[in-house]
Amino acid sequence: MAKCSFTKKPYAPGQHSKKGGPVTDFGKQLLQKQTLKRSYGLREKQFKNYFKKAASSSKEDFLDLLVRSLETRLDNVVYRLGFADSRAQARQLVGHGFLQVNEGAVNIPSFALKQGDVVSFKINKESKKYLDFLRDKIEKKKKEVPSWLELDAKELKGRLVALPNAKEVKMSADLQSVIEFYSR
């Protein structure tokens, strides 16, 4: 007899595990929205504001605008450049004031970068050890940087070369389901 309850029974353990039928369209859409929202580390109101901003503009493609607003956040750019292992760590680096944009101090993770902005580290006594560690890590990993970003590994500087569009970005969720969720 197997000790693992998953191998004994075709359903999950617990009192209410047998409940729950097929997932509805609404449930699928909600799950996709939650996945996207959590992968960027946003709260509901922040995410909804990005969605409304993208929806209100009739000049450009809605998906491109939504992706651009999510991808050009400072914490996300720091993550994409490889300065942090996760978006949460990138958010913490920005929040604690380790980074600067165009030689100016910025400690707001949701700061929207523009094309041509340069992201670099403030060099001080506290950040010196982390910068040496980071240089070694970047050289060993050789992480692939997206096409809209440019990385100078020796100087630990990154630049937003172009604005991203929906085709270039690999999303963790289906954007069409997210649009359908908010269009109800």
MDAnalysis code that builds the backbone (N, CA, C; Angstrom):
import MDAnalysis as mda
import numpy as np

u = mda.Universe.empty(552, n_residues=184, atom_resindex=np.repeat(np.arange(184), 3), trajectory=True)
u.add_TopologyAttr("name", ["N", "CA", "C"] * 184)
u.add_TopologyAttr("resid", np.arange(1, 185))
u.add_TopologyAttr("resname", ["MET", "ALA", "LYS", "CYS", "SER", "PHE", "THR", "LYS", "LYS", "PRO", "TYR", "ALA", "PRO", "GLY", "GLN", "HIS", "SER", "LYS", "LYS", "GLY", "GLY", "PRO", "VAL", "THR", "ASP", "PHE", "GLY", "LYS", "GLN", "LEU", "LEU", "GLN", "LYS", "GLN", "THR", "LEU", "LYS", "ARG", "SER", "TYR", "GLY", "LEU", "ARG", "GLU", "LYS", "GLN", "PHE", "LYS", "ASN", "TYR", "PHE", "LYS", "LYS", "ALA", "ALA", "SER", "SER", "SER", "LYS", "GLU", "ASP", "PHE", "LEU", "ASP", "LEU", "LEU", "VAL", "ARG", "SER", "LEU", "GLU", "THR", "ARG", "LEU", "ASP", "ASN", "VAL", "VAL", "TYR", "ARG", "LEU", "GLY", "PHE", "ALA", "ASP", "SER", "ARG", "ALA", "GLN", "ALA", "ARG", "GLN", "LEU", "VAL", "GLY", "HIS", "GLY", "PHE", "LEU", "GLN", "VAL", "ASN", "GLU", "GLY", "ALA", "VAL", "ASN", "ILE", "PRO", "SER", "PHE", "ALA", "LEU", "LYS", "GLN", "GLY", "ASP", "VAL", "VAL", "SER", "PHE", "LYS", "ILE", "ASN", "LYS", "GLU", "SER", "LYS", "LYS", "TYR", "LEU", "ASP", "PHE", "LEU", "ARG", "ASP", "LYS", "ILE", "GLU", "LYS", "LYS", "LYS", "LYS", "GLU", "VAL", "PRO", "SER", "TRP", "LEU", "GLU", "LEU", "ASP", "ALA", "LYS", "GLU", "LEU", "LYS", "GLY", "ARG", "LEU", "VAL", "ALA", "LEU", "PRO", "ASN", "ALA", "LYS", "GLU", "VAL", "LYS", "MET", "SER", "ALA", "ASP", "LEU", "GLN", "SER", "VAL", "ILE", "GLU", "PHE", "TYR", "SER", "ARG"])
u.atoms.positions = np.array([
    [0.843, -1.185, 0.000],
    [0.000, 0.000, 0.000],
    [0.890, 1.252, 0.000],
    [0.633, 2.164, -0.882],
    [1.427, 3.387, -0.980],
    [1.113, 4.322, 0.175],
    [2.152, 5.034, 0.653],
    [1.955, 5.971, 1.757],
    [1.458, 7.326, 1.268],
    [1.753, 7.661, 0.055],
    [1.375, 8.959, -0.497],
    [-0.109, 8.953, -0.863],
    [-0.847, 9.934, -0.358],
    [-2.281, 9.976, -0.610],
    [-2.596, 10.273, -2.068],
    [-1.680, 10.923, -2.794],
    [-1.924, 11.210, -4.208],
    [-1.906, 9.949, -5.056],
    [-1.116, 8.978, -4.657],
    [-1.065, 7.739, -5.440],
    [-2.218, 6.810, -5.081],
    [-2.776, 6.938, -3.866],
    [-3.894, 6.084, -3.446],
    [-5.211, 6.545, -4.041],
    [-5.408, 7.875, -4.096],
    [-6.694, 8.426, -4.505],
    [-6.518, 9.359, -5.698],
    [-7.515, 9.449, -6.544],
    [-7.408, 10.320, -7.709],
    [-7.699, 11.794, -7.415],
    [-7.850, 12.147, -6.154],
    [-8.134, 13.532, -5.781],
    [-7.213, 13.941, -4.638],
    [-7.119, 15.224, -4.421],
    [-6.215, 15.772, -3.418],
    [-6.702, 15.469, -2.006],
    [-5.807, 15.442, -1.026],
    [-6.223, 15.179, 0.344],
    [-7.009, 16.351, 0.921],
    [-7.790, 16.061, 1.932],
    [-8.543, 17.110, 2.615],
    [-10.027, 16.882, 2.541],
    [-10.731, 17.577, 3.434],
    [-12.167, 17.395, 3.574],
    [-12.938, 17.833, 2.324],
    [-12.499, 18.932, 1.694],
    [-13.268, 19.492, 0.587],
    [-12.624, 19.246, -0.774],
    [-11.701, 18.328, -0.850],
    [-10.956, 18.145, -2.095],
    [-11.779, 17.510, -3.216],
    [-12.833, 16.790, -2.860],
    [-13.636, 16.135, -3.894],
    [-14.540, 17.128, -4.604],
    [-14.736, 18.277, -3.979],
    [-15.588, 19.301, -4.573],
    [-14.833, 20.008, -5.686],
    [-15.534, 20.729, -6.460],
    [-14.916, 21.504, -7.527],
    [-15.001, 20.777, -8.835],
    [-15.854, 21.256, -9.658],
    [-16.015, 20.643, -10.963],
    [-15.117, 21.315, -11.977],
    [-15.563, 21.346, -13.185],
    [-14.760, 21.975, -14.234],
    [-14.638, 23.488, -13.994],
    [-13.506, 24.034, -14.368],
    [-13.267, 25.456, -14.185],
    [-14.002, 26.220, -15.280],
    [-14.709, 27.276, -14.894],
    [-15.463, 28.079, -15.844],
    [-14.523, 29.007, -16.609],
    [-15.071, 29.675, -17.623],
    [-14.285, 30.649, -18.384],
    [-13.837, 31.785, -17.471],
    [-14.740, 32.226, -16.608],
    [-14.391, 33.277, -15.657],
    [-13.235, 32.841, -14.765],
    [-13.271, 31.606, -14.287],
    [-12.210, 31.088, -13.432],
    [-10.870, 31.039, -14.146],
    [-10.889, 30.657, -15.418],
    [-9.652, 30.621, -16.212],
    [-9.095, 32.023, -16.420],
    [-9.991, 32.965, -16.720],
    [-9.564, 34.343, -16.926],
    [-8.998, 34.936, -15.637],
    [-9.665, 34.668, -14.529],
    [-9.201, 35.159, -13.239],
    [-7.831, 34.593, -12.908],
    [-7.634, 33.326, -13.168],
    [-6.350, 32.688, -12.908],
    [-5.237, 33.310, -13.759],
    [-5.524, 33.607, -15.023],
    [-4.526, 34.238, -15.887],
    [-4.189, 35.643, -15.399],
    [-5.201, 36.386, -14.963],
    [-4.971, 37.735, -14.448],
    [-4.123, 37.681, -13.190],
    [-4.451, 36.779, -12.279],
    [-3.706, 36.648, -11.035],
    [-2.260, 36.233, -11.303],
    [-2.055, 35.345, -12.269],
    [-0.709, 34.904, -12.617],
    [0.129, 36.065, -13.115],
    [-0.423, 36.854, -14.023],
    [0.298, 37.993, -14.580],
    [0.569, 39.044, -13.509],
    [-0.433, 39.310, -12.716],
    [-0.315, 40.314, -11.657],
    [0.756, 39.921, -10.645],
    [0.764, 38.678, -10.248],
    [1.726, 38.205, -9.247],
    [3.134, 38.081, -9.807],
    [3.243, 37.767, -11.086],
    [4.585, 37.641, -11.660],
    [5.287, 38.993, -11.702],
    [4.546, 40.075, -11.839],
    [5.134, 41.418, -11.797],
    [5.145, 42.012, -10.397],
    [4.563, 41.327, -9.435],
    [4.568, 41.802, -8.054],
    [3.690, 43.012, -7.826],
    [2.547, 43.056, -8.491],
    [1.649, 44.199, -8.392],
    [0.421, 43.855, -7.563],
    [-0.135, 44.872, -6.973],
    [-1.419, 44.714, -6.279],
    [-2.536, 44.961, -7.295],
    [-3.751, 44.633, -6.903],
    [-4.883, 44.720, -7.821],
    [-5.085, 46.134, -8.360],
    [-5.013, 47.127, -7.489],
    [-5.267, 48.497, -7.917],
    [-4.198, 48.984, -8.893],
    [-2.936, 48.651, -8.630],
    [-1.866, 49.043, -9.540],
    [-2.077, 48.414, -10.915],
    [-2.378, 47.123, -10.924],
    [-2.552, 46.417, -12.178],
    [-3.739, 46.974, -12.948],
    [-4.821, 47.257, -12.243],
    [-6.016, 47.798, -12.881],
    [-5.732, 49.179, -13.478],
    [-4.902, 49.983, -12.787],
    [-4.538, 51.299, -13.309],
    [-3.726, 51.184, -14.603],
    [-2.808, 50.221, -14.659],
    [-2.062, 50.000, -15.894],
    [-3.006, 49.597, -17.016],
    [-3.966, 48.757, -16.688],
    [-4.937, 48.291, -17.676],
    [-5.786, 49.454, -18.189],
    [-6.285, 50.294, -17.278],
    [-7.118, 51.438, -17.664],
    [-6.330, 52.425, -18.523],
    [-5.078, 52.655, -18.147],
    [-4.234, 53.583, -18.902],
    [-4.031, 53.080, -20.328],
    [-3.783, 51.791, -20.472],
    [-3.598, 51.208, -21.796],
    [-4.897, 51.223, -22.592],
    [-6.014, 51.002, -21.929],
    [-7.308, 50.957, -22.611],
    [-7.768, 52.346, -23.057],
    [-7.376, 53.377, -22.328],
    [-7.844, 54.722, -22.652],
    [-7.128, 55.323, -23.859],
    [-5.956, 54.832, -24.188],
    [-5.215, 55.362, -25.324],
    [-5.692, 54.702, -26.613],
    [-6.120, 55.520, -27.553],
    [-6.587, 54.976, -28.824],
    [-5.518, 55.078, -29.907],
    [-4.362, 55.680, -29.568],
    [-3.306, 55.884, -30.562],
    [-2.583, 54.589, -30.911],
    [-2.302, 53.775, -29.903],
    [-1.477, 52.597, -30.121],
    [-2.238, 51.319, -29.806],
    [-1.618, 50.208, -30.129],
    [-2.196, 48.897, -29.851],
    [-2.281, 48.686, -28.340],
    [-3.415, 48.200, -27.898],
    [-3.655, 48.025, -26.467],
    [-2.643, 47.082, -25.820],
    [-2.398, 45.937, -26.458],
    [-1.472, 44.956, -25.885],
    [-0.052, 45.513, -25.771],
    [0.387, 46.227, -26.801],
    [1.724, 46.819, -26.759],
    [1.841, 47.823, -25.618],
    [0.819, 48.618, -25.433],
    [0.847, 49.611, -24.356],
    [0.880, 48.958, -22.977],
    [0.083, 47.916, -22.791],
    [0.050, 47.222, -21.505],
    [1.396, 46.563, -21.216],
    [1.934, 45.872, -22.198],
    [3.230, 45.208, -22.029],
    [4.321, 46.237, -21.784],
    [4.292, 47.329, -22.548],
    [5.297, 48.377, -22.385],
    [5.262, 48.978, -20.988],
    [4.067, 49.242, -20.467],
    [3.975, 49.845, -19.137],
    [4.439, 48.882, -18.045],
    [4.229, 47.583, -18.239],
    [4.695, 46.604, -17.257],
    [6.196, 46.360, -17.371],
    [6.711, 46.297, -18.587],
    [8.111, 45.957, -18.806],
    [9.069, 47.123, -18.559],
    [8.605, 48.359, -18.656],
    [9.504, 49.497, -18.455],
    [9.514, 50.001, -17.013],
    [8.880, 49.277, -16.117],
    [8.996, 49.615, -14.692],
    [10.456, 49.386, -14.276],
    [10.958, 50.216, -13.392],
    [12.364, 50.134, -13.000],
    [12.704, 48.793, -12.372],
    [11.840, 48.271, -11.501],
    [12.142, 46.988, -10.862],
    [12.193, 45.851, -11.884],
    [11.349, 45.906, -12.904],
    [11.367, 44.869, -13.928],
    [12.614, 44.977, -14.801],
    [13.033, 46.188, -15.139],
    [14.232, 46.373, -15.961],
    [15.470, 45.881, -15.204],
    [15.528, 46.147, -13.909],
    [16.641, 45.668, -13.086],
    [16.670, 44.139, -13.096],
    [15.519, 43.513, -13.013],
    [15.424, 42.052, -13.079],
    [15.842, 41.540, -14.452],
    [15.346, 42.147, -15.519],
    [15.659, 41.706, -16.881],
    [17.141, 41.872, -17.216],
    [17.794, 42.883, -16.620],
    [19.220, 43.088, -16.860],
    [20.077, 42.057, -16.131],
    [19.498, 41.366, -15.167],
    [20.237, 40.347, -14.425],
    [20.878, 40.877, -13.159],
    [20.510, 42.098, -12.740],
    [21.048, 42.664, -11.510],
    [20.432, 42.016, -10.282],
    [19.294, 41.330, -10.465],
    [18.611, 40.655, -9.366],
    [18.094, 39.312, -9.859],
    [17.944, 38.364, -8.937],
    [17.479, 37.024, -9.285],
    [15.964, 36.943, -9.443],
    [15.237, 37.875, -8.857],
    [13.781, 37.876, -8.959],
    [13.300, 39.321, -8.988],
    [12.036, 39.495, -9.355],
    [11.487, 40.852, -9.364],
    [11.359, 41.393, -7.944],
    [11.123, 40.519, -6.985],
    [11.032, 40.958, -5.583],
    [12.385, 41.480, -5.101],
    [13.449, 40.801, -5.473],
    [14.784, 41.260, -5.089],
    [15.112, 42.575, -5.803],
    [14.709, 42.701, -7.055],
    [14.936, 43.940, -7.797],
    [14.169, 45.083, -7.152],
    [12.952, 44.799, -6.729],
    [12.139, 45.809, -6.053],
    [12.814, 46.275, -4.769],
    [13.420, 45.337, -4.054],
    [14.099, 45.677, -2.812],
    [15.355, 46.512, -3.082],
    [16.109, 46.162, -4.113],
    [17.294, 46.945, -4.468],
    [16.918, 48.381, -4.798],
    [15.854, 48.547, -5.562],
    [15.404, 49.892, -5.921],
    [14.900, 50.633, -4.686],
    [14.096, 49.957, -3.886],
    [13.514, 50.583, -2.700],
    [14.541, 51.028, -1.675],
    [15.643, 50.310, -1.570],
    [16.692, 50.665, -0.613],
    [17.685, 51.679, -1.174],
    [17.448, 52.129, -2.396],
    [18.242, 53.215, -2.956],
    [19.598, 52.809, -3.506],
    [19.760, 51.579, -3.959],
    [21.034, 51.145, -4.523],
    [21.195, 51.554, -5.986],
    [20.111, 51.952, -6.637],
    [20.158, 52.231, -8.068],
    [19.890, 53.693, -8.373],
    [20.354, 54.084, -9.547],
    [20.076, 55.436, -10.026],
    [19.730, 55.373, -11.509],
    [18.937, 56.342, -11.939],
    [18.537, 56.434, -13.334],
    [19.058, 57.755, -13.871],
    [19.850, 57.683, -14.933],
    [20.461, 58.882, -15.533],
    [21.207, 59.710, -14.487],
    [21.974, 59.021, -13.638],
    [22.797, 59.645, -12.584],
    [21.971, 60.339, -11.493],
    [20.676, 60.089, -11.450],
    [19.821, 60.661, -10.417],
    [19.255, 59.563, -9.536],
    [19.159, 59.819, -8.255],
    [18.677, 58.819, -7.308],
    [17.189, 58.549, -7.522],
    [16.841, 57.265, -7.586],
    [15.446, 56.843, -7.714],
    [15.232, 55.665, -6.778],
    [14.223, 55.749, -5.922],
    [13.921, 54.637, -5.021],
    [12.463, 54.188, -5.140],
    [11.877, 54.416, -6.299],
    [10.494, 54.037, -6.545],
    [10.486, 52.890, -7.552],
    [10.088, 51.675, -7.133],
    [10.118, 50.515, -8.038],
    [9.247, 50.663, -9.275],
    [8.162, 51.421, -9.192],
    [7.257, 51.559, -10.333],
    [7.656, 52.699, -11.262],
    [8.818, 53.276, -11.061],
    [9.295, 54.367, -11.907],
    [9.322, 53.906, -13.358],
    [8.672, 54.670, -14.238],
    [8.582, 54.286, -15.648],
    [9.774, 54.842, -16.405],
    [10.540, 53.946, -16.992],
    [11.707, 54.350, -17.764],
    [11.296, 54.748, -19.176],
    [12.068, 55.650, -19.761],
    [11.840, 56.073, -21.139],
    [12.986, 55.568, -21.994],
    [12.794, 55.594, -23.278],
    [13.829, 55.137, -24.193],
    [15.088, 55.983, -24.010],
    [16.227, 55.311, -23.855],
    [17.502, 56.000, -23.679],
    [17.928, 56.158, -22.226],
    [17.057, 55.839, -21.271],
    [17.412, 55.953, -19.849],
    [18.484, 54.934, -19.482],
    [19.416, 55.354, -18.616],
    [20.512, 54.503, -18.173],
    [20.305, 54.162, -16.704],
    [20.344, 52.873, -16.399],
    [20.196, 52.382, -15.032],
    [21.566, 51.928, -14.551],
    [21.992, 52.458, -13.406],
    [23.291, 52.073, -12.855],
    [23.210, 52.018, -11.341],
    [24.262, 51.500, -10.732],
    [24.326, 51.396, -9.283],
    [24.998, 52.619, -8.688],
    [24.537, 53.018, -7.510],
    [25.261, 54.020, -6.737],
    [26.461, 53.314, -6.138],
    [27.608, 53.907, -6.246],
    [28.791, 53.264, -5.699],
    [29.109, 53.916, -4.362],
    [28.954, 53.119, -3.321],
    [29.297, 53.552, -1.969],
    [29.844, 52.349, -1.202],
    [30.132, 52.556, 0.046],
    [30.759, 51.500, 0.843],
    [29.871, 50.257, 0.963],
    [28.570, 50.445, 1.130],
    [27.663, 49.320, 1.308],
    [27.485, 48.514, 0.018],
    [27.445, 49.208, -1.106],
    [27.162, 48.510, -2.365],
    [28.403, 47.901, -3.007],
    [29.595, 48.256, -2.547],
    [30.845, 47.772, -3.156],
    [30.931, 46.240, -3.164],
    [30.624, 45.606, -2.030],
    [30.695, 44.146, -1.940],
    [29.669, 43.489, -2.867],
    [28.464, 44.037, -2.884],
    [27.418, 43.466, -3.733],
    [27.784, 43.616, -5.202],
    [28.386, 44.735, -5.573],
    [28.749, 44.962, -6.968],
    [29.818, 43.982, -7.438],
    [30.792, 43.688, -6.582],
    [31.812, 42.703, -6.941],
    [31.190, 41.326, -7.122],
    [30.301, 40.975, -6.209],
    [29.586, 39.693, -6.300],
    [28.748, 39.634, -7.576],
    [28.074, 40.730, -7.890],
    [27.194, 40.795, -9.050],
    [27.980, 40.686, -10.361],
    [29.121, 41.350, -10.438],
    [29.970, 41.249, -11.633],
    [30.358, 39.797, -11.906],
    [30.796, 39.112, -10.850],
    [31.184, 37.705, -11.004],
    [30.001, 36.851, -11.460],
    [28.843, 37.099, -10.851],
    [27.644, 36.329, -11.177],
    [27.215, 36.553, -12.630],
    [27.251, 37.791, -13.089],
    [26.837, 38.109, -14.454],
    [27.803, 37.483, -15.467],
    [29.094, 37.522, -15.161],
    [30.078, 36.932, -16.066],
    [29.923, 35.409, -16.161],
    [29.598, 34.777, -15.048],
    [29.438, 33.317, -15.043],
    [28.150, 32.885, -15.727],
    [27.054, 33.567, -15.425],
    [25.748, 33.158, -15.946],
    [25.566, 33.473, -17.421],
    [26.025, 34.626, -17.846],
    [25.809, 35.087, -19.229],
    [24.315, 35.061, -19.567],
    [23.516, 35.672, -18.675],
    [22.066, 35.706, -18.864],
    [21.714, 36.482, -20.132],
    [20.773, 35.958, -20.865],
    [20.317, 36.588, -22.097],
    [19.489, 37.829, -21.755],
    [19.930, 38.971, -22.251],
    [19.233, 40.232, -22.017],
    [18.285, 40.466, -23.190],
    [17.058, 40.916, -22.928],
    [16.107, 41.160, -24.019],
    [16.648, 42.167, -25.035],
    [16.090, 42.126, -26.228],
    [16.587, 42.955, -27.330],
    [16.381, 44.454, -27.091],
    [15.438, 44.830, -26.266],
    [15.186, 46.246, -26.033],
    [16.082, 46.825, -24.927],
    [16.925, 45.979, -24.325],
    [17.854, 46.425, -23.290],
    [19.291, 46.195, -23.737],
    [20.187, 47.009, -23.197],
    [21.610, 46.887, -23.481],
    [22.337, 46.852, -22.141],
    [23.242, 45.879, -21.980],
    [23.937, 45.695, -20.703],
    [25.431, 45.878, -20.879],
    [26.011, 46.693, -20.003],
    [27.460, 46.821, -19.904],
    [27.855, 46.119, -18.608],
    [28.331, 44.871, -18.721],
    [28.585, 44.027, -17.546],
    [29.742, 44.542, -16.698],
    [30.742, 45.158, -17.308],
    [31.892, 45.641, -16.537],
    [31.533, 46.853, -15.694],
    [30.774, 47.749, -16.275],
    [30.371, 48.964, -15.561],
    [29.098, 48.755, -14.743],
    [28.431, 47.638, -14.941],
    [27.134, 47.340, -14.329],
    [26.129, 48.461, -14.605],
    [25.973, 48.722, -15.892],
    [25.010, 49.716, -16.347],
    [24.123, 49.074, -17.400],
    [22.899, 49.490, -17.419],
    [21.963, 49.018, -18.421],
    [21.266, 50.199, -19.054],
    [20.865, 50.038, -20.299],
    [20.201, 51.124, -21.008],
    [18.987, 50.582, -21.736],
    [17.911, 51.350, -21.697],
    [16.689, 51.005, -22.415],
    [16.850, 51.511, -23.843],
    [17.201, 50.609, -24.752],
    [17.499, 50.971, -26.130],
    [16.233, 51.280, -26.910],
    [15.220, 50.456, -26.742],
    [13.949, 50.625, -27.458],
    [12.813, 50.241, -26.524],
    [11.622, 50.654, -26.878],
    [10.461, 50.288, -26.082],
    [9.975, 48.906, -26.524],
    [9.686, 48.015, -25.578],
    [9.260, 46.653, -25.934],
    [7.843, 46.623, -26.488],
    [7.566, 45.596, -27.274],
    [6.196, 45.387, -27.724],
    [5.755, 43.981, -27.323],
    [4.507, 43.687, -27.517],
    [3.926, 42.428, -27.034],
    [4.530, 41.199, -27.707],
    [5.012, 41.326, -28.935],
    [5.575, 40.181, -29.646],
    [6.938, 39.782, -29.098],
    [7.702, 40.750, -28.587],
    [9.053, 40.482, -28.097],
    [9.084, 39.881, -26.698],
    [8.052, 40.124, -25.938],
    [8.043, 39.738, -24.526],
    [7.370, 38.385, -24.340],
    [8.021, 37.542, -23.578],
    [7.457, 36.241, -23.235],
    [6.708, 36.407, -21.908],
    [5.390, 36.358, -21.974],
    [4.563, 36.570, -20.789],
    [4.265, 35.253, -20.093],
    [4.036, 35.351, -18.775],
    [3.735, 34.165, -17.984],
    [2.247, 33.798, -18.042],
    [1.447, 34.663, -18.637],
    [0.004, 34.411, -18.707],
    [-0.514, 34.804, -20.091],
    [-1.722, 34.367, -20.392],
    [-2.362, 34.686, -21.657],
    [-2.998, 36.069, -21.551],
    [-2.469, 37.029, -22.299],
    [-2.972, 38.399, -22.228],
    [-4.407, 38.521, -22.732],
    [-4.779, 37.710, -23.680],
    [-6.139, 37.773, -24.208],
    [-7.164, 37.429, -23.123],
    [-6.836, 36.469, -22.266],
    [-7.742, 36.120, -21.159],
    [-7.853, 37.262, -20.161],
    [-6.749, 37.962, -19.938],
    [-6.757, 39.099, -19.016],
    [-7.644, 40.212, -19.577],
    [-7.536, 40.448, -20.869],
    [-8.371, 41.471, -21.513],
    [-9.847, 41.098, -21.409],
    [-10.163, 39.826, -21.647],
    [-11.545, 39.372, -21.543],
    [-12.063, 39.486, -20.121],
    [-11.177, 39.266, -19.136],
    [-11.602, 39.372, -17.742],
    [-12.026, 40.804, -17.422],
    [-11.206, 41.785, -17.822],
    [-11.525, 43.183, -17.512],
    [-12.597, 43.762, -18.431],
    [-12.896, 43.099, -19.538],
    [-13.903, 43.611, -20.469],
    [-15.317, 43.220, -20.069],
    [-15.483, 42.436, -19.038],
    [-16.812, 42.010, -18.617],
    [-17.679, 43.196, -18.255],
])
